[in-house]
Amino acid sequence: MPEPFRSKELPVGLLTDPVMIEACQARDFGRIFQLVKVRAGIYPSMIARCCDLTPSRVGEVIAGRRQLLHMDVIERISDGLRIPGHMLGLARRSWETPPSLTTTPRKPAEEPASAVEPLAAGLPGADVDSILALAAERDLSASTLDALHSSIADYWRRDDEHGGETLRPAVVGQLRYVTHLLKEQRPAPLRDGLHSIAAELARLTGWTYFDARQYNQARAYFTESLGLAKAIGDRPFMANVLACMSLQATYQDKPGDALAFVTAAQDQARAAAGTTPRVLAMLAMREAFAHATLGNHGATHTAISEAHTQFGRISTGDPDPAWVAYFDEPKLIVDTGIARSRLGEAALAEPLIADALRREHQANHRGRAFHAFWLARTQLQRGKLDEACHTAMDALAPAAAVSSQRVIGHVGEFYEQLEPFRREPAAVAFESRLRAVLPRQVSGSPRP
C-alpha cells in the first residue's frame, strides 16, 4: 500500500458534504466510493490498494452487488481513505489529529509543557498495542472464555444502569480483540467459544447504537452478530439477534419488517434442539409488539396468549441462555401492558404496567424510565391528566440518570402529547420540572 497516496487527505468539501455524511452514516460504501472517485479523483483501482481490497470487490460494491459489513474492512476503509472514524461510527483513528494539536503553537516546543502532556508522553503510540499483540502468547483456555463472558455480563448490567454510550468504546475494543483471536487456528471448542463471544459482543455493540437511535450502525453490528452465530450453528442466539432487529424495526415504524424478523427468529428457535419456554415466550411477545404496531388486534392477542402459555411452562431446571434471563415475570407483565396500550386498550394496559413498574429493579434506570413513560401515556389515553403528569415527573429522575436517546425520545413524545393541555396546572408543573431536569427537551419538542 503506497504510503504517499495513503496519507492523502480527502477534500474538506467532500467530507463536509451532506451527501457524503449521509452515505457514511449509512455505511453505503458504493456511494462513498463513487463520491471519492468523482470528487477526489481516486479511482477504484487506487481505492482497492488503499483499503487492502481487490479491485473486483470494489467494483462489486460500486455496482451494488456486494455489501461491506465486517468491522476490520470498515476500519481499513476509514484508514485507507482517511475518512474520520466518527463519520463511520468508529472510534477516533490513530492518525487523526487530536483537538489539542489543531491550533498553531505560539512558540517552539521547548516551552513548558501542559499538565496533561507528561501523561500523554508516557503512553505508547496507538500502533504499539497492535505490535505487542502480535508478539504476545495467546494460550487460551476455558477460563479465558469464562472471563470474557463475565465481562459481557457486566457490560449488560452497566448498560441497564447507565446506558451504552460510554461503554461502546470498551465493547468495540474487546470485539476487535476477540475477532483477532479468531484469525488463529484453535481447537474446535475454543474456536466455537470465541465465535459465541464475538457474536455477543457484536450484538451488544449493535444494541448500544440502537439505544442511541443510530439505526444504520446498529443494523450493521446486528448483521455481523447474526453471521458469527450462524458460523457455529447457534440457532437460539440467531433468534435473539433477529428479535433485536424486530424491536428496532418497531421503533423505526416498520412493522412489516418487525414481523418478518420475529417470524424468522421463531423459525430459528423452533429448529434448535432444547429451546427453552422462556426464549419462546420472549419471542412471542416481540411478535405481539409487531402485530400491535400494525393495529392487528386478533393476532396481537393470540401472540400475547402464546407468550403467557410458554412462560407458564418455565421450570427452574431449564437451561436458559444468559441473554434471556432478563425476561422475568415483571417483564412479561409490562410488555403485555405495552402491547395492549399500542392497541388503544388503555383500561387493560394501565394496571399491568403499573404493577410491573412497582416491581422494577431500582438500579435499572432505563427500564424504569421507559415503563414509567408508557404508564404516563396510558393514563393520558384514559383522560387521567393529573396522574399522567405525576407519573411522568417521577420518571424524569431515572431518565436523566441514563444516557439513552430512546428514553429521550419517549420524554419528547409525552411532552408533545401534552400540547392540548399545556395550560392545565398539572401540565405546567410537569413542564417546569422538565425544564429543570432535561431543559433541552422543552425547546423543539423532539420526536422519538
N, C-alpha and C positions, 0 to 999 in steps of 0.2 A: 504493500500500500504506500504510494509515494507521499512522503511527508509534506513537501511544499504544497501540493494540492489539498491534502487532508486538513491542513491548518487554515485554508482559505475560509474567510467568513462569508456567509450568505449576505446579500444586500439587506441593509436595515429596512428598506421599503418593503421587501418581501416578508421579513419576519414580523413586521407590524401590520401587514395587510390582513384585514378581517377574513378574507377567503383562506389565506394560509393558516391563520389562527384556528379557524373552524375546522379545517382539514386535519390539523394536528390534534385538536381536542377529540375528534372522531377517530383518530389514527387511521385516516383514509390515505394510505401510502401511495395508491395510484394517483390521487390528485396531488399529493405532496411532490412526487417525482415529476409529474407534469409541470407543476409550478417551478420547481427547481430547474428543469430543463429550459423552460421558456424565459423565466425571469433572471436566472443566474448563469445561463449558458452552460450548464453542467449536463452533459448528455448521458443516456442510460449506461453506456459502457463505463464512463467515469463514476457514475453513481454506484455501479456494481463494485468497482475497485475500491472506492472509499468505504463502502459498507460491508466489504467482505462477502458479497453475494455474487452469484453467477449472472451474467448478462441475460440469459434466458429467463431466470427467475424475476429479474427486474422488469423484463418485457411482459411477463405474465401478470405481474402486479399492475402495471400501467394499463394493460388490456382488460383488467377486471376479472381475470381467470384465477387469481390467487390472492389470499389474504395473508398478512403477516401478523401473527398473534403472539409468538414466543417472546418473552422479555429480553433474552440475550440478543435477538435480532433487532428489537426496537432500540435497545441501548447502542448497538453498533451503528444504527442509522443516525441516532442523536449525535454520537461521537464523530462519525464519518462525515456528516454534512454540517456539523456544528449547529445543530438545532438545540437551543437551550432546553435543559431537561424538563422544566416546568411546563413547557408547551406540549410535551408528550405525556404528561402525568408521571414524570420520573423525578427522582431526587436531583439536586444540583450536581452537574457533572464535574469531574475533577479539573477539566480545562476551563471552566467558566471562571471569570474574574470575580473574586469576592467583592461585595459592595464597598468595603472599606478601602479598596485599591482603585476605585473608579475615578477619583479626583487626582489631580496632578500635585505631587508633593511640592511644598513651598521651598524646601531646602534639601540638600543631599541626604542620603540615608544615614550618615554618621550622626545625625541629630538624636537626642534621647528618644528611645522607643516608648510606645504607649504601654500601659499596664497589661494590655492583652497580648502584646507581641511576644513576651517571653514564653507564654504558654504555646502560642502558635509555632514559634521557632523550635520548641521542644518536641513537637509532634512529627511523626514521619509523614512523608508525602503521600498523596492519595493512592499512588500506584504501589506503594511498599507492601500494603496488606496483600494485594494480589500476588506479588512476587513471593512473599513469605509463605502464602497458602500453597504455592506450587511445591515448595521445598518441605513442607510440614508432613509428618507422618499422619496418616488418616486411617488408623486401625479402628474401625467401627465395631461396635458390639450392640447387643440388645439393650444394654444400659444407656448407650448413646441415644438410641431411638426413644427410650423412655424419657430421657431428659428433654428431648425435643418436643415430645407430646406434652410434657408438663409445662413447657414454655407456652405452647399453644393454648392450653387450658387457662394459663394466667393471662394471656393476651385477651381471651374472650371475657374473662372476669373484669378486667380493666376497661374493656370496650363497653360493657354494660354500665360501669360506674362513671366513666369519663368521656366516652365516645372514642372513635378510632383515629381522629386526625393526628394526634401526637404519637400514636402507636405505629402508624403506617411505615415510617422510615425503618423502624426496627424489624417489622414484619417482612417488608420487602427485602431488607438485607439478609434476613435468615432464609427467605425463599431463594435468593441468589446462591447463598452458601449451599443449601441442600441441592439445588439444581447442578452446581459444580460437582458435588459428590456423586451425582447420578451419572456423570460422564465417565467414571472409572468402573472397571469390572468389579462386581460384587457377587457374593453367593446369593442365590435366589431369595432367601428370607430377608436379608438386609436390603437387597435391591427393591423388593416389593414394599418393605417398610419405608424406605426413602421416598418411593413414589407416593405412598399414602400420606406421608408428612408434607411433601411438596403440594399435593392436592389440597390438603387442609390449609396450608399457608396461602396458596393462591385464592382459595375461597374466602379466607379471612381478609385478604387484601381487597378482593372484589367487594366484600361487604363494607369495608371502610369507605370505598369510593361510592357505593350505593348510598350509605348513610350520609355522605357529603353531597348527594344528588349529582354526582359526576357519572352519569349513567353509561356513557360510552366506555370509559375506563373500567367501570365495574363489569360490564359485559365481557370485555376482553379477558379480564382475570377469571371470571366465572368459566369462560370457554376454555381457558388453559387448564383450570382445575378439572373440568369435565374430561379433557383429554388425558390428563395424568391418571385419573381414576379409571378411565376406560383401559389404559395400558396394562393395568393389573386386574381387570375384570371385577372391580369393586362396584357392583350394581347398586347397592344401598347408598353409597356415597354419591354416585352419579345421580340418583334420585334426589338426594339432598341438595346438590348444586342446581339441578333443574327446578327444584322448589324455590330456591332463592331467586332464580331468574323469573319464575312465575310471579313472585311477590313484587319484584322490581317492575314487571310489566303492568301490574295493577296501579303502581304509583305513576307510571307514565301514561295512564289512561289507554292502555292497550289490552283490554280484557280478552280479546281473541287470542293474542299471544300468550297471555297468562294461562288461559285454559289449555292451549296446546302444550305449553311447558309442563304444567302439572299433570296432564294426561300422560306425557312421556315419562315423567317421574314415577307415576303409579305403575306404568308398564315395567320399568326397570325394577321397582321394588317387588312386584309380584313374580318376576322372573328369577329373583335371587332366592337362594336357599336360606331359610332362617330369618327372613324379615320379620321384625317384631311388631306386635299390635300398636305399640307407641309410635313407631315410624308410620304405619298405615293411618293412624289417627291424625297425625300431623299433616300428612299429605291430603287426607280427606278434607281437613279444614282449609288448606290452601285452595282446594278445588271449590269449596264453598265461597271463598273470597272472590274467585274468578267469576262464578255464576252470579254472585250478588252484585258485582260491578257491572255485569251485563243486564241486571234487573230481572233475572230469571228466578222467580220465587220458588217454583216447584223443584228445580234442580238444586237450588241452594239448600232448601230444607232436607232434601234427600242426602246431600253431602254432609250436612251437619249431623243428621241421624247416623250416618256411617261412621263419622268421627267419634261420636259418643259410644256407639256399639264397639268399635275397636278399642277405645280407651277402657271400656268395661272388661275387656279380655286381658288386660295387663296383669302380670303376676310378678312377684318380687324376684323370681329366678330368671326373668327374661334377659337375654344377652344384648341389652340395648347398646348401640354405639354411643360414645360420649357426646356426639354432636346433637343428639335428640333429647338429652336429659332435661333441657330447659322446658320441654313440653309437658308440664305437670298439670294438675287439676285446675289451679287458678288460670293458667294459660288457656286451657281448653274452654273454660267458662268465659273469659274475657273475649276470646276470639269468636265464640258463639254470639256474644253480645254485639261485637263489632259487625259481624256478618248480618245480623238482624237489623242493626242500625243502618247499614248500607241499603237495606231493602225498604227503609222507612218504617220499620216495626219498632218505633221508639219505646212504646209502653212495655214491650217484652225485653228490649235490649237494656234499658236503664238499670233494673235490679241486678242483672247479670254482670255488667261492667262494674257497678258499684261494689258488689260482693268480691269480685276478683281484685279490685283496687285495694280494698281493706286488707287483703292477704299478700299484697305485693311486697317483695323484699325491699327494705329501706335503702339498701345500697344500689339498687337498680334504678338509678336516676332517670335514664332514658325511658325504661318501661313505665315507670310511674308517671312521667310527663305525658307520654303517648296516651296511656289509658285514661288519665285524668281529663285530657282534652277531648277524647272520644266521649267520655261521660258528659262533659260540659256541652258538647254539640248535641248529644242525645237529649239532654234536659232542655236545650233550646228548641229542639224539634217539638217537644211536648208543651212549649209555652212557659216553661219554668225559668224565666229570665233571671230572677234573683239567685236561684240555686245554681244556674249555669255559670253566672259570673263569679259566684263564690268558689265553685269548683275550679274554674279556670285560674282564679287568683292563687289558689293553693298549688296549682300546677306550675306556676312561674318559677318557684324556687328550684325544683328539680330540673326544669327546662334550662335555667341559667347555669346549673351545675355541670351540664354535659355539653360537649362540643358535637352537635348533631344538626346538620341542616334540615334533616327530615323533621326533627322536633320543631325547628324554627318555622318550617312550612305549616305545621299544624297550628302553631300560635297565630301565624298570619291568616290562615283560613278562618279560625274562630273570630278573629278581630274583624274580618270582612263581614262575617255573618251577623255581627252586632250593628251593622250600619243602620238598619231601620229603627234601632233602639238607642241610638247614640246619645240622646238627651236624657234617657232614663237614669235615675241615681245609681243603680247597680252597674250599668254600662260605664257611667262616668267614673265610678270607683275603680272598675277594672282597668280602664284606660290610664288612670292616674298611676295605678300600681305597675302597669306595663311600661309606662314611660320611665319609671324609676328603676325597674329591673332589666328590661330589654328595650332601651329607648329607640334603637334602630328599627324596631318592628312597627312603630307607630307611623313613621313617615314612609309613604309609598305603599303601604298595605301590601306586603309581599305575598305572592301566591305560592302555594306549595308545589 
